[in-house]
Amino acid sequence: QVQLVESGGGVVQAGGSLRLSCAASGTIFSINVMRWYRQAPGKQREWVATITSDDNTGYADSVKGRFTVSRDNAKNAAYLQMSSLKPEDTAVYYCNAIVRFKFRKDTEYWGQGTQVTVSS
C-alpha cells in the first residue's frame, strides 16, 4: 500500500551540489520520522540524516554542515540537499520512513535507492 521512491541522484563533480527527493505514496495517516541512509560498495549501510514529525533534525558527523534534510508533510515527501560534495559521498542513497496508519500499527518502509556519484 505504501511506496517510497527516491529521485535526484546522478553524477556531480567534487564541490558540487545535488538535491535528493523521497516521495511516499499510498494510504497514509502521517509519517513520524523520515531518514536518509547510504551504502557504498563493500561497506555497510550508513545513517546520514533524520527529520522528525516536528522538524527536529540530526546528521552524521561525516555530512554535518554540508547536507540539509527537510520535509513537506502535505506532499509526504522528504528532501536531502547535498552541498560541497566529496568523492567519499559516492553511494546509493536510501529513504526510510516510519509511517502511521489509522487502523494498523506503525510500519517502517524503505525506498529502492538512488545512485550518487561524485567525481574528482
Secondary structure, 3 states (H helix, E strand, C coil): CCEEEEECCEEEECCCCEEEEEEEECCCCEEEEEEEEEECCCCCCEEEEEEECCCCEEECCCCCCCEEEEEEHHHCEEEEEECCCCHHHCEEEEEEEEEECCCCCCEEEECCCEEEEEEC
